[in-house]
């Protein structure tokens, strides 16, 4: 039972750190463009490298 005196505060601190990281990512704009990467993969790039000669 004494281990709970250590585990509960550690769990609360880790949960708080995760919540702080989530709010930081919201403020920094990590979730602004959710569809951009999905559509970007379908676009054809004209800047493809030249095929190897030989």
C-alpha positions in Angstrom: 0.0 0.0 0.0 2.9 2.3 0.5 3.8 2.1 -3.2 0.5 4.0 -3.9 2.0 7.0 -2.2 4.6 7.1 -5.0 2.6 5.8 -8.0 -0.4 8.2 -7.7 1.6 11.4 -7.7 3.8 10.1 -10.6 0.7 9.2 -12.6 -0.7 12.6 -12.0 2.5 14.4 -13.0 2.8 12.3 -16.2 -0.8 12.9 -17.0 -0.3 16.6 -16.5 2.7 16.6 -18.8 0.8 14.8 -21.5 -2.0 17.3 -21.2 0.4 20.2 -21.3 2.0 18.8 -24.4 -1.4 18.4 -26.1 -2.3 22.0 -25.4 1.1 23.2 -26.6 0.6 21.3 -29.9 -2.9 22.9 -30.2 -1.4 26.4 -29.8 1.5 25.8 -32.1 -0.8 24.8 -35.0 0.0 21.1 -35.3 -3.7 20.2 -36.0 -4.5 23.1 -38.4 -4.3 21.2 -41.8 -5.5 17.6 -41.3 -6.3 17.0 -45.0 -3.2 18.5 -46.5 -1.0 15.5 -46.3 -3.7 13.2 -47.4 -4.2 15.2 -50.6 -0.6 16.0 -51.1 0.3 12.3 -51.6 -2.1 12.1 -54.6 -0.6 15.0 -56.5 1.8 14.3 -59.3 5.2 16.0 -58.8 6.9 17.3 -61.9 10.2 17.5 -60.0 10.9 13.8 -60.0 14.5 12.8 -60.3 15.9 11.6 -63.6 16.0 7.8 -64.1 19.5 6.3 -63.8 21.3 5.8 -67.1 22.9 2.5 -67.8 
